[in-house]
């Protein structure tokens, strides 16, 4: 399914996000790619998701990163595991998003039997780094 500017939306991945994390549907998060190697998802700038200054709220960006990282962890679960849950997340905000999309790319740093560590970069439409997130997911 095409998105804005010809970007292809991963319908299966988007359905997975929305089914397992209903907040992602409410926020309008779209998945662009999902595999064990990388998960990419984006959120469109919308004034209802911003601070008073028209900047995409940090909590919105953290929700995007957490959801993207969670699916990355889920796709890297060891055999027999039931799921994951975030036990730690650290975010560094580097620049504001005032228009367009924020796109998160999550990649596994460590996929163990008890913990999975994921690193997520959020970039704006110009490819500039907006935030870097490292999260630890417990294997359930």
C-alpha positions as a LaTeX table, in Angstrom:
\begin{tabular}{lrrr}
\hline
Residue & $x$ (\AA) & $y$ (\AA) & $z$ (\AA) \\
\hline
Unk1 & 0.00 & 0.00 & 0.00 \\
Unk2 & 1.59 & 3.34 & $-1.00$ \\
Unk3 & 2.02 & 6.07 & 1.58 \\
Unk4 & 3.05 & 9.68 & 1.06 \\
Unk5 & 5.73 & 10.39 & $-1.53$ \\
Unk6 & 5.52 & 6.84 & $-2.86$ \\
Unk7 & 6.72 & 5.22 & 0.38 \\
Unk8 & 5.44 & 1.66 & 0.57 \\
Unk9 & 3.54 & 0.83 & 3.73 \\
Unk10 & 4.02 & $-2.70$ & 5.11 \\
Unk11 & 0.34 & $-3.61$ & 5.65 \\
Unk12 & 1.15 & $-6.84$ & 7.52 \\
Unk13 & 3.56 & $-5.06$ & 9.85 \\
Unk14 & 1.13 & $-2.18$ & 10.44 \\
Unk15 & $-1.64$ & $-4.67$ & 11.30 \\
Unk16 & 0.74 & $-6.41$ & 13.74 \\
Unk17 & 1.52 & $-3.10$ & 15.48 \\
Unk18 & $-2.14$ & $-2.08$ & 15.68 \\
Unk19 & $-3.35$ & $-5.49$ & 16.86 \\
Unk20 & $-0.72$ & $-5.95$ & 19.57 \\
Unk21 & $-0.39$ & $-2.29$ & 20.63 \\
Unk22 & $-3.67$ & $-0.40$ & 20.04 \\
Unk23 & $-2.00$ & 2.92 & 20.98 \\
Unk24 & $-0.02$ & 2.71 & 17.72 \\
Unk25 & $-3.26$ & 2.80 & 15.73 \\
Unk26 & $-4.51$ & 5.80 & 17.70 \\
Unk27 & $-1.21$ & 7.59 & 17.02 \\
Unk28 & $-1.35$ & 6.71 & 13.31 \\
Unk29 & 1.92 & 4.78 & 13.26 \\
Unk30 & 2.65 & 3.09 & 9.93 \\
Unk31 & 5.14 & 0.26 & 9.46 \\
Unk32 & 7.51 & 0.42 & 6.51 \\
Unk33 & 9.44 & $-2.80$ & 7.14 \\
Unk34 & 9.52 & $-5.57$ & 9.71 \\
Unk35 & 12.03 & $-8.39$ & 9.95 \\
Unk36 & 14.31 & $-9.78$ & 12.65 \\
Unk37 & 17.16 & $-7.64$ & 11.25 \\
Unk38 & 15.31 & $-4.31$ & 11.29 \\
Unk39 & 11.91 & $-2.79$ & 11.97 \\
Unk40 & 11.04 & 0.62 & 10.48 \\
Unk41 & 7.95 & 2.59 & 11.41 \\
Unk42 & 6.90 & 6.20 & 11.14 \\
Unk43 & 4.52 & 8.73 & 12.57 \\
Unk44 & 3.26 & 11.84 & 10.82 \\
Unk45 & 3.63 & 15.26 & 12.41 \\
Unk46 & 0.21 & 16.38 & 13.65 \\
Unk47 & $-0.50$ & 19.38 & 15.86 \\
Unk48 & $-2.46$ & 17.14 & 18.27 \\
Unk49 & 0.79 & 15.27 & 18.98 \\
Unk50 & 2.86 & 18.41 & 19.61 \\
Unk51 & 3.94 & 20.75 & 22.35 \\
Unk52 & 2.69 & 24.35 & 22.29 \\
Unk53 & 5.62 & 25.28 & 20.04 \\
Unk54 & 4.55 & 22.96 & 17.23 \\
Unk55 & 7.24 & 20.40 & 18.01 \\
Unk56 & 6.36 & 16.71 & 17.97 \\
Unk57 & 6.13 & 15.79 & 21.66 \\
Unk58 & 8.98 & 13.73 & 23.12 \\
Unk59 & 6.46 & 11.25 & 24.52 \\
Unk60 & 5.13 & 10.70 & 21.00 \\
Unk61 & 8.64 & 9.98 & 19.75 \\
Unk62 & 9.27 & 7.65 & 22.71 \\
Unk63 & 6.03 & 5.77 & 21.98 \\
Unk64 & 7.15 & 5.34 & 18.35 \\
Unk65 & 10.58 & 4.07 & 19.46 \\
Unk66 & 9.18 & 1.78 & 22.16 \\
Unk67 & 6.68 & 0.17 & 19.79 \\
Unk68 & 9.25 & $-0.24$ & 17.01 \\
Unk69 & 11.81 & $-1.69$ & 19.41 \\
Unk70 & 9.24 & $-4.01$ & 20.97 \\
Unk71 & 8.36 & $-5.54$ & 17.61 \\
Unk72 & 12.06 & $-5.90$ & 16.80 \\
Unk73 & 12.56 & $-7.73$ & 20.10 \\
Unk74 & 9.47 & $-9.89$ & 19.45 \\
Unk75 & 10.84 & $-10.91$ & 16.04 \\
Unk76 & 14.09 & $-11.97$ & 17.75 \\
Unk77 & 12.57 & $-14.07$ & 20.54 \\
Unk78 & 14.27 & $-17.35$ & 21.35 \\
Unk79 & 12.33 & $-20.52$ & 20.61 \\
Unk80 & 9.60 & $-21.19$ & 23.17 \\
Unk81 & 9.35 & $-17.59$ & 24.44 \\
Unk82 & 5.89 & $-16.03$ & 24.78 \\
Unk83 & 6.65 & $-12.34$ & 24.31 \\
Unk84 & 8.62 & $-9.38$ & 25.63 \\
Unk85 & 8.15 & $-6.38$ & 27.86 \\
Unk86 & 10.21 & $-3.21$ & 28.13 \\
Unk87 & 12.22 & $-3.11$ & 31.37 \\
Unk88 & 14.49 & $-0.15$ & 30.55 \\
Unk89 & 14.59 & 2.59 & 27.95 \\
Unk90 & 17.01 & 5.48 & 27.49 \\
Unk91 & 16.37 & 8.29 & 25.03 \\
Unk92 & 18.63 & 11.07 & 23.79 \\
Unk93 & 16.74 & 13.80 & 21.92 \\
Unk94 & 18.93 & 15.61 & 19.39 \\
Unk95 & 16.58 & 17.77 & 17.30 \\
Unk96 & 12.93 & 18.73 & 16.91 \\
Unk97 & 10.39 & 17.48 & 14.36 \\
Unk98 & 8.19 & 20.36 & 13.17 \\
Unk99 & 6.70 & 18.81 & 10.01 \\
Unk100 & 6.63 & 15.67 & 7.89 \\
Unk101 & 7.35 & 12.32 & 9.50 \\
Unk102 & 9.54 & 10.88 & 12.22 \\
Unk103 & 10.82 & 7.47 & 11.14 \\
Unk104 & 12.19 & 4.95 & 13.63 \\
Unk105 & 14.55 & 2.12 & 12.70 \\
Unk106 & 15.12 & $-0.54$ & 15.37 \\
Unk107 & 17.88 & $-3.14$ & 15.21 \\
Unk108 & 18.83 & $-5.82$ & 17.74 \\
Unk109 & 22.11 & $-5.32$ & 19.58 \\
Unk110 & 21.77 & $-8.47$ & 21.68 \\
Unk111 & 19.20 & $-11.26$ & 21.48 \\
Unk112 & 19.63 & $-13.51$ & 24.48 \\
Unk113 & 17.51 & $-16.06$ & 26.31 \\
Unk114 & 16.42 & $-13.63$ & 29.06 \\
Unk115 & 17.03 & $-10.14$ & 27.64 \\
Unk116 & 16.96 & $-8.52$ & 24.23 \\
Unk117 & 18.64 & $-5.12$ & 23.73 \\
Unk118 & 17.46 & $-2.99$ & 20.82 \\
Unk119 & 18.85 & 0.27 & 19.45 \\
Unk120 & 16.44 & 2.59 & 17.67 \\
Unk121 & 17.26 & 5.69 & 15.66 \\
Unk122 & 14.57 & 8.23 & 14.84 \\
Unk123 & 15.18 & 10.44 & 11.81 \\
Unk124 & 13.26 & 13.27 & 10.17 \\
Unk125 & 12.32 & 13.45 & 6.47 \\
Unk126 & 15.74 & 14.94 & 5.68 \\
Unk127 & 17.46 & 11.94 & 7.25 \\
Unk128 & 18.71 & 13.97 & 10.22 \\
Unk129 & 19.01 & 12.13 & 13.52 \\
Unk130 & 16.22 & 13.23 & 15.87 \\
Unk131 & 16.68 & 10.76 & 18.72 \\
Unk132 & 18.62 & 7.65 & 19.70 \\
Unk133 & 16.95 & 5.11 & 21.98 \\
Unk134 & 18.39 & 2.04 & 23.63 \\
Unk135 & 15.92 & $-0.29$ & 25.26 \\
Unk136 & 16.08 & $-3.57$ & 27.10 \\
Unk137 & 13.25 & $-6.05$ & 26.67 \\
Unk138 & 12.72 & $-8.94$ & 29.07 \\
Unk139 & 11.93 & $-12.26$ & 27.41 \\
Unk140 & 8.68 & $-13.71$ & 28.78 \\
\hline
\end{tabular}
